[in-house]
């Protein structure tokens, strides 16, 4: 008996479980934080709303699985993805014992393939419009949102939700959307500029009817090196 057969024999009597990945995909439309959901076209829970998910393939690791699932729905690659939590309640899936690893993703809505998303029954929802979700997916979303709020207060990951060029008022609007609260304009501007993460493009924003604001872009080198630094973008005790 070879080593592989011996190993297989040692697992005899143990039940097999499914391993799934569910992606909580956040986007920002310039005004509100949004969540990308799909309407299921199969049982169980057909025609109900769900996170985008799938089973881990035999020859891929968890990261590869999460990237594949995200790409299948949005057409995007190399976006911000972070593993969050594992859900393993025995009865969480009525079909079979399934463990699910949740990932949350941050994308610029303008970048994704809207046609591909639509073909997968995908739709963006604001949080005040979000329908009830299947299984424990509402719990996953709530945990991911709390984690996003915690990390965005300390680290510059909010930039992942913005277009390449943006104004400070647009950035402030993003943070207000994440926390559903207003921020003081002067304090926020001062804190953002003090990080040294922004590069002044010398251009001004041409959209809207208000006074033209300066357009900035992210200093990606500093962003990468300072990502884990603590910047405190929000007031103490804000959330």
SERO-4910 file (N, C-alpha, C, O; in steps of 0.05 Angstrom, whole numbers):
BEGIN
 pado doro    nc1    nc2    nc3   cac1   cac2   cac3    cc1    cc2    cc3    oc1    oc2    oc3
  Unk    A     17    -24      0      0      0      0     18     25      0     35     28     17
  Unk    A     13     43    -19     30     67    -20     21     87      1      0     84     14
  Unk    A     37    109      3     32    129     24      4    143     20    -10    148     40
  Unk    A     -3    148     -5    -28    162    -10    -52    144     -2    -71    154     10
  Unk    A    -50    118     -7    -71    100      1    -73     97     31    -94     96     42
  Unk    A    -49     98     44    -49     96     73    -62    121     85    -78    119    104
  Unk    A    -56    145     73    -69    169     83    -99    169     79   -114    177     97
  Unk    A   -108    159     56   -136    157     50   -150    139     70   -172    144     79
  Unk    A   -137    117     76   -148     97     95   -152    110    122   -172    104    136
  Unk    A   -134    127    131   -135    140    157   -159    159    159   -167    166    181
  Unk    A   -170    167    136   -193    185    136   -219    171    133   -241    183    134
  Unk    A   -218    144    131   -243    129    127   -261    133    151   -252    134    174
  Unk    A   -287    135    145   -306    139    167   -313    168    172   -332    175    186
  Unk    A   -296    186    161   -301    215    164   -319    225    141   -314    218    118
  Unk    A   -338    241    148   -356    253    127   -342    276    113   -326    290    125
  Unk    A   -349    279     87   -338    301     72   -357    325     74   -381    322     74
  Unk    A   -345    349     74   -360    374     75   -353    390     51   -331    388     39
  Unk    A   -371    408     43   -366    427     21   -353    452     33   -359    460     56
  Unk    A   -336    464     17   -323    489     24   -331    510      3   -325    506    -20
  Unk    A   -344    531     12   -353    552     -6   -339    579      1   -328    582     23
  Unk    A   -341    597    -18   -332    625    -13   -355    643    -20   -368    640    -40
  Unk    A   -360    663     -3   -380    683     -8   -367    710     -7   -352    717     11
  Unk    A   -372    726    -28   -359    752    -31   -378    775    -25   -400    777    -37
  Unk    A   -371    792     -6   -386    816      0   -372    838    -15   -350    847     -8
  Unk    A   -386    848    -36   -373    866    -55   -385    894    -51   -408    899    -56
  Unk    A   -368    913    -41   -376    940    -36   -368    958    -60   -347    954    -72
  Unk    A   -385    977    -66   -378    997    -86   -389   1024    -77   -404   1026    -59
  Unk    A   -379   1045    -91   -387   1072    -84   -395   1087   -110   -379   1087   -129
  Unk    A   -419   1098   -110   -429   1111   -135   -425   1141   -135   -436   1155   -152
  Unk    A   -409   1152   -117   -405   1180   -114   -422   1193    -93   -417   1216    -84
  Unk    A   -443   1179    -85   -461   1189    -65   -465   1170    -42   -465   1177    -18
  Unk    A   -469   1144    -49   -475   1124    -29   -459   1099    -32   -450   1092    -53
  Unk    A   -455   1086     -9   -442   1060     -9   -462   1039    -18   -485   1040    -10
  Unk    A   -453   1021    -36   -471   1001    -47   -460    973    -44   -436    968    -39
  Unk    A   -478    953    -46   -472    925    -43   -481    911    -68   -504    915    -78
  Unk    A   -464    894    -80   -471    879   -104   -482    852    -96   -469    836    -83
  Unk    A   -507    846   -105   -521    821    -99   -529    808   -124   -530    820   -146
  Unk    A   -536    782   -122   -547    767   -145   -573    755   -138   -578    747   -115
  Unk    A   -591    753   -157   -616    738   -154   -612    709   -163   -604    704   -186
  Unk    A   -616    691   -145   -610    662   -151   -629    651   -172   -653    657   -171
  Unk    A   -619    636   -190   -635    623   -211   -636    593   -207   -642    578   -226
  Unk    A   -631    584   -183   -632    555   -177   -641    551   -148   -639    569   -131
  Unk    A   -650    527   -142   -658    520   -115   -633    511    -99   -614    502   -111
  Unk    A   -634    514    -73   -655    525    -57   -656    556    -58   -637    568    -66
  Unk    A   -678    567    -49   -681    596    -47   -680    609    -75   -670    632    -78
  Unk    A   -691    596    -95   -692    608   -122   -707    634   -122   -727    637   -108
  Unk    A   -697    653   -137   -709    680   -140   -706    698   -116   -718    719   -114
  Unk    A   -690    689    -97   -683    706    -74   -655    717    -77   -640    708    -94
  Unk    A   -649    737    -61   -623    752    -64   -602    739    -47   -606    730    -25
  Unk    A   -577    740    -58   -555    726    -46   -529    742    -51   -527    758    -69
  Unk    A   -509    736    -35   -482    744    -42   -472    727    -65   -482    705    -70
  Unk    A   -452    738    -79   -439    722   -100   -421    701    -87   -403    709    -72
  Unk    A   -425    676    -93   -409    655    -81   -404    632    -99   -413    632   -122
  Unk    A   -390    612    -89   -385    588   -104   -368    569    -88   -357    577    -67
  Unk    A   -365    545    -97   -349    525    -83   -320    527    -92   -314    534   -115
  Unk    A   -302    521    -73   -274    521    -79   -267    497    -97   -275    474    -91
  Unk    A   -253    502   -118   -246    481   -137   -224    463   -125   -209    472   -106
  Unk    A   -221    439   -135   -203    420   -124   -174    430   -124   -159    424   -105
  Unk    A   -166    444   -145   -138    451   -148   -132    481   -144   -112    491   -155
  Unk    A   -150    495   -130   -145    524   -124   -145    529    -94   -158    515    -79
  Unk    A   -129    549    -86   -130    557    -58   -153    577    -54   -166    585    -73
  Unk    A   -156    585    -29   -179    603    -23   -177    630    -37   -196    640    -47
  Unk    A   -153    641    -38   -149    667    -51   -156    665    -80   -170    682    -91
  Unk    A   -147    644    -93   -153    640   -122   -182    636   -126   -193    646   -146
  Unk    A   -196    622   -108   -224    619   -110   -239    645   -107   -258    650   -122
  Unk    A   -231    662    -89   -245    687    -85   -241    706   -109   -259    720   -117
  Unk    A   -217    705   -120   -211    722   -144   -227    712   -168   -237    728   -184
  Unk    A   -230    686   -171   -246    674   -193   -275    682   -190   -287    691   -210
  Unk    A   -286    680   -167   -314    686   -162   -320    716   -167   -340    723   -180
  Unk    A   -302    733   -158   -305    762   -163   -304    768   -192   -319    784   -203
  Unk    A   -285    756   -206   -281    760   -235   -305    751   -251   -313    764   -270
  Unk    A   -317    729   -243   -340    718   -257   -364    737   -256   -381    737   -274
  Unk    A   -366    753   -235   -389    771   -232   -383    799   -242   -401    813   -252
  Unk    A   -358    808   -241   -352    836   -247   -333    840   -270   -331    861   -281
  Unk    A   -318    819   -278   -298    821   -298   -272    834   -289   -254    839   -305
  Unk    A   -270    839   -263   -247    854   -252   -226    835   -241   -232    812   -232
  Unk    A   -201    844   -242   -178    830   -230   -162    850   -214   -164    874   -217
  Unk    A   -146    839   -196   -128    856   -180   -142    878   -164   -133    900   -163
  Unk    A   -164    870   -151   -179    889   -134   -174    882   -105   -163    861    -99
  Unk    A   -182    901    -88   -177    896    -59   -196    874    -49   -220    876    -51
  Unk    A   -184    852    -39   -199    829    -28   -186    822     -1   -162    821      2
  Unk    A   -203    817     18   -193    810     45   -210    788     57   -235    789     57
  Unk    A   -197    767     66   -211    745     79   -221    754    106   -206    768    121
  Unk    A   -246    748    112   -258    759    136   -265    739    158   -254    741    180
  Unk    A   -281    719    152   -291    701    173   -300    675    160   -306    674    136
  Unk    A   -301    654    177   -311    628    168   -337    622    182   -339    624    207
  Unk    A   -357    614    166   -383    608    177   -388    577    175   -386    566    153
  Unk    A   -393    565    197   -394    535    197   -417    524    213   -415    501    222
  Unk    A   -439    539    217   -462    527    231   -471    502    216   -473    502    191
  Unk    A   -478    482    231   -484    456    219   -508    457    199   -508    443    179
  Unk    A   -527    474    204   -551    475    188   -553    500    171   -574    508    162
  Unk    A   -530    513    166   -531    539    151   -540    536    122   -552    554    111
  Unk    A   -534    513    110   -543    507     83   -561    483     84   -553    461     93
  Unk    A   -586    485     74   -605    463     77   -599    439     59   -610    417     63
  Unk    A   -581    442     40   -575    420     21   -554    401     32   -557    377     32
  Unk    A   -532    412     42   -510    396     52   -493    412     71   -494    437     72
  Unk    A   -478    398     87   -460    411    107   -439    427     91   -422    415     77
  Unk    A   -440    454     94   -423    471     78   -410    492     96   -423    507    110
  Unk    A   -384    493     95   -369    515    108   -365    537     88   -359    532     64
  Unk    A   -369    562     96   -365    584     78   -345    604     90   -347    612    113
  Unk    A   -325    611     73   -305    632     80   -314    657     66   -316    658     42
  Unk    A   -318    678     82   -326    704     70   -302    721     64   -283    722     78
  Unk    A   -304    735     41   -285    755     33   -300    781     28   -323    781     18
  Unk    A   -287    804     35   -300    828     25   -282    842      5   -257    842      7
  Unk    A   -295    854    -15   -281    866    -37   -289    895    -39   -312    902    -34
  Unk    A   -271    912    -48   -276    941    -52   -270    947    -81   -248    943    -90
  Unk    A   -290    957    -96   -286    963   -124   -297    990   -131   -316   1000   -119
  Unk    A   -286   1002   -152   -297   1026   -163   -319   1017   -183   -314   1003   -202
  Unk    A   -344   1025   -177   -367   1017   -193   -363   1022   -223   -371   1007   -240
  Unk    A   -350   1044   -229   -346   1052   -257   -328   1032   -272   -329   1030   -297
  Unk    A   -312   1016   -258   -293    998   -271   -305    971   -278   -294    958   -296
  Unk    A   -326    963   -265   -336    936   -269   -351    933   -295   -360    953   -306
  Unk    A   -354    908   -304   -367    902   -329   -397    900   -323   -407    879   -314
  Unk    A   -412    922   -328   -441    922   -321   -457    902   -336   -475    890   -325
  Unk    A   -450    897   -361   -463    877   -377   -460    849   -366   -478    833   -365
  Unk    A   -435    843   -358   -429    816   -346   -445    813   -320   -457    792   -315
  Unk    A   -444    834   -304   -459    832   -278   -489    827   -283   -501    811   -269
  Unk    A   -500    841   -302   -528    838   -308   -534    810   -318   -555    798   -311
  Unk    A   -516    799   -334   -520    771   -344   -520    750   -322   -530    728   -326
  Unk    A   -508    757   -299   -507    739   -276   -529    745   -256   -528    735   -234
  Unk    A   -549    761   -265   -571    769   -247   -561    787   -224   -572    786   -202
  Unk    A   -539    802   -229   -528    819   -208   -540    846   -208   -548    857   -229
  Unk    A   -542    858   -184   -553    885   -182   -541    899   -158   -537    887   -137
  Unk    A   -536    925   -161   -526    942   -139   -549    952   -121   -570    960   -132
  Unk    A   -545    951    -95   -565    961    -76   -552    980    -56   -530    974    -46
  Unk    A   -565   1002    -50   -557   1018    -26   -565   1002     -2   -582    984     -3
  Unk    A   -554   1009     21   -560    994     45   -589    999     55   -600    982     69
  Unk    A   -601   1022     49   -629   1026     57   -648   1013     37   -672   1012     43
  Unk    A   -638   1002     15   -655    987     -4   -650    957     -4   -664    942    -18
  Unk    A   -630    948     11   -621    920      9   -644    901     17   -656    905     38
  Unk    A   -649    881      0   -670    861      7   -659    841     27   -634    839     31
  Unk    A   -676    826     40   -667    804     57   -651    784     41   -658    778     18
  Unk    A   -630    772     53   -613    753     38   -617    725     49   -627    721     71
  Unk    A   -609    706     33   -612    678     40   -592    669     61   -572    682     66
  Unk    A   -598    646     73   -581    633     93   -571    653    114   -587    667    126
  Unk    A   -545    654    118   -533    673    138   -519    696    124   -501    708    136
  Unk    A   -527    703    100   -514    724     85   -517    751     96   -500    768     94
  Unk    A   -540    757    109   -543    783    123   -523    786    145   -512    808    149
  Unk    A   -518    764    159   -498    765    181   -470    770    169   -455    785    181
  Unk    A   -464    759    146   -439    763    133   -436    793    125   -414    805    129
  Unk    A   -457    804    114   -456    832    105   -452    850    129   -436    869    128
  Unk    A   -466    846    151   -464    863    174   -436    862    186   -425    882    194
  Unk    A   -424    838    186   -397    835    197   -377    849    178   -358    862    188
  Unk    A   -381    847    152   -363    859    133   -364    890    135   -344    903    133
  Unk    A   -389    900    137   -392    929    139   -379    940    165   -365    961    164
  Unk    A   -382    926    187   -369    935    212   -339    934    209   -325    952    219
  Unk    A   -328    914    195   -300    912    191   -290    934    172   -268    946    177
  Unk    A   -305    940    152   -298    962    134   -297    989    149   -279   1004    145
  Unk    A   -317    993    166   -317   1018    181   -294   1020    200   -282   1042    203
  Unk    A   -287    998    212   -264    998    230   -238   1004    215   -222   1021    223
  Unk    A   -233    990    193   -208    993    179   -206   1020    164   -185   1032    163
  Unk    A   -229   1030    154   -228   1055    139   -222   1078    158   -212   1099    149
  Unk    A   -228   1075    183   -222   1097    202   -192   1099    208   -182   1120    216
  Unk    A   -177   1077    203   -149   1076    211   -130   1074    188   -107   1083    189
  Unk    A   -139   1062    166   -122   1056    143   -134   1067    118   -158   1071    117
  Unk    A   -118   1073     97   -128   1087     74   -141   1069     53   -139   1074     29
  Unk    A   -156   1048     61   -167   1030     41   -191   1042     27   -200   1031      7
  Unk    A   -202   1064     38   -225   1077     24   -218   1086     -5   -236   1088    -21
  Unk    A   -193   1091    -10   -185   1099    -37   -191   1078    -58   -194   1084    -82
  Unk    A   -194   1052    -50   -200   1031    -68   -228   1034    -81   -233   1023   -102
  Unk    A   -245   1050    -69   -272   1054    -79   -275   1078    -98   -297   1083   -108
  Unk    A   -253   1092   -102   -254   1117   -118   -243   1114   -146   -227   1095   -151
  Unk    A   -250   1132   -164   -237   1132   -190   -208   1141   -188   -200   1149   -166
  Unk    A   -193   1139   -209   -164   1146   -208   -160   1175   -199   -141   1180   -184
  Unk    A   -177   1193   -209   -175   1221   -201   -200   1229   -185   -222   1222   -193
  Unk    A   -196   1244   -164   -219   1250   -146   -213   1276   -131   -190   1285   -130
  Unk    A   -234   1288   -121   -231   1312   -104   -232   1305    -75   -242   1283    -68
  Unk    A   -223   1323    -58   -225   1318    -29   -255   1317    -21   -262   1300     -4
  Unk    A   -272   1335    -31   -301   1332    -25   -312   1304    -33   -329   1294    -19
  Unk    A   -303   1293    -55   -313   1267    -63   -303   1245    -43   -318   1227    -36
  Unk    A   -278   1248    -34   -267   1230    -15   -282   1232     12   -288   1212     24
  Unk    A   -288   1256     20   -304   1260     44   -331   1248     42   -342   1236     61
  Unk    A   -344   1251     18   -370   1240     14   -369   1209     17   -388   1197     27
  Unk    A   -347   1197      8   -344   1168     10   -344   1161     40   -358   1142     48
  Unk    A   -328   1174     56   -326   1167     84   -352   1172     99   -360   1157    117
  Unk    A   -367   1193     91   -393   1198    102   -412   1175     95   -430   1168    110
  Unk    A   -409   1165     71   -427   1143     62   -420   1117     77   -438   1102     84
  Unk    A   -395   1112     82   -387   1088     97   -399   1088    125   -407   1068    135
  Unk    A   -398   1112    138   -408   1114    166   -436   1125    169   -447   1125    191
  Unk    A   -448   1134    147   -475   1145    147   -476   1168    168   -496   1171    182
  Unk    A   -455   1185    168   -453   1208    186   -437   1230    171   -422   1225    153
  Unk    A   -442   1255    180   -428   1277    168   -401   1281    182   -398   1276    206
  Unk    A   -381   1290    167   -355   1297    177   -350   1327    174   -360   1339    155
  Unk    A   -335   1338    192   -327   1366    190   -308   1369    166   -288   1356    164
  Unk    A   -315   1388    148   -300   1391    123   -271   1398    128   -253   1386    116
  Unk    A   -266   1418    145   -239   1428    149   -221   1407    162   -199   1402    154
  Unk    A   -232   1394    183   -217   1373    197   -210   1350    178   -188   1339    179
  Unk    A   -229   1342    162   -225   1319    144   -203   1326    124   -185   1311    119
  Unk    A   -206   1350    112   -187   1358     92   -158   1359    103   -139   1351     91
  Unk    A   -157   1370    128   -130   1373    141   -118   1345    145    -94   1341    140
  Unk    A   -134   1327    155   -124   1300    161   -115   1285    136    -94   1272    135
  Unk    A   -131   1288    115   -125   1274     90    -99   1285     78    -82   1270     69
  Unk    A    -97   1311     77    -73   1323     65    -48   1318     81    -26   1316     70
  Unk    A    -51   1315    108    -28   1310    125    -15   1283    121      7   1278    129
  Unk    A    -30   1264    108    -19   1237    104      2   1237     83     19   1219     82
  Unk    A      2   1257     64     21   1257     42     15   1236     21     31   1230      4
  Unk    A    -10   1225     22    -17   1204      3    -28   1215    -23    -31   1200    -42
  Unk    A    -34   1240    -24    -47   1252    -47    -27   1267    -65    -10   1281    -55
  Unk    A    -31   1264    -91    -15   1280   -110    -34   1299   -125    -54   1290   -136
  Unk    A    -27   1324   -124    -43   1345   -137    -38   1342   -167    -16   1345   -177
  Unk    A    -60   1337   -183    -57   1334   -212    -54   1360   -227    -46   1360   -250
  Unk    A    -61   1382   -213    -62   1408   -227    -87   1412   -243    -90   1433   -256
  Unk    A   -105   1393   -243   -130   1394   -257   -153   1400   -238   -151   1397   -214
  Unk    A   -175   1410   -249   -199   1415   -233   -222   1399   -243   -225   1393   -266
  Unk    A   -239   1391   -223   -263   1375   -229   -283   1391   -246   -291   1413   -237
  Unk    A   -291   1381   -268   -309   1395   -286   -338   1388   -282   -356   1400   -294
  Unk    A   -344   1367   -266   -372   1359   -263   -386   1375   -241   -373   1388   -224
  Unk    A   -412   1375   -242   -427   1388   -221   -430   1418   -226   -418   1429   -245
  Unk    A   -445   1431   -208   -451   1459   -211   -436   1476   -190   -439   1501   -190
  Unk    A   -421   1464   -173   -408   1479   -151   -381   1488   -160   -372   1482   -183
  Unk    A   -368   1503   -143   -341   1513   -148   -322   1490   -155   -322   1469   -142
  Unk    A   -306   1494   -176   -289   1473   -186   -268   1466   -165   -252   1483   -156
  Unk    A   -267   1440   -156   -248   1431   -136   -224   1418   -150   -226   1408   -172
  Unk    A   -201   1419   -136   -177   1407   -147   -179   1377   -148   -189   1364   -129
  Unk    A   -168   1366   -169   -168   1337   -172   -141   1326   -162   -120   1336   -167
  Unk    A   -143   1304   -147   -120   1291   -136   -119   1262   -146   -139   1251   -155
  Unk    A    -96   1250   -144    -93   1222   -149    -77   1210   -126    -63   1224   -112
  Unk    A    -78   1184   -123    -65   1170   -101    -36   1165   -107    -29   1156   -129
  Unk    A    -19   1171    -88     10   1164    -90     12   1134    -83     13   1127    -60
  Unk    A     12   1117   -104     10   1088    -99     33   1077    -85     31   1057    -70
  Unk    A     57   1089    -88     80   1079    -74     78   1083    -44     82   1065    -28
  Unk    A     70   1108    -37     66   1114     -8     42   1098      3     43   1089     26
  Unk    A     21   1095    -14     -2   1080     -5      6   1051      3     -3   1041     23
  Unk    A     22   1039    -14     31   1012     -8     48   1010     17     45    991     33
  Unk    A     66   1029     20     84   1028     43     71   1037     69     80   1029     91
  Unk    A     50   1054     67     37   1065     91     10   1052     97     -4   1060    116
  Unk    A      3   1031     82    -24   1020     85    -30   1012    114    -53   1016    123
  Unk    A    -11   1000    127    -16    990    154    -10   1011    176    -12   1005    200
  Unk    A     -2   1035    168      1   1056    187    -26   1066    197    -46   1062    184
  Unk    A    -26   1078    221    -51   1088    232    -54   1118    226    -37   1134    234
  Unk    A    -75   1125    210    -78   1153    202   -101   1167    216   -102   1192    217
  Unk    A   -121   1152    227   -143   1163    241   -158   1184    224   -158   1208    230
  Unk    A   -172   1174    203   -186   1191    185   -212   1203    197   -222   1223    188
  Unk    A   -222   1189    218   -247   1199    231   -242   1208    259   -222   1199    271
  Unk    A   -259   1224    271   -256   1233    298   -256   1210    318   -269   1189    312
  Unk    A   -243   1213    340   -242   1193    361   -270   1187    370   -286   1205    376
  Unk    A   -277   1161    373   -303   1153    381   -325   1158    361   -349   1158    368
  Unk    A   -317   1160    335   -337   1167    314   -356   1144    309   -379   1149    302
  Unk    A   -346   1119    311   -364   1097    305   -364   1076    327   -378   1056    325
***
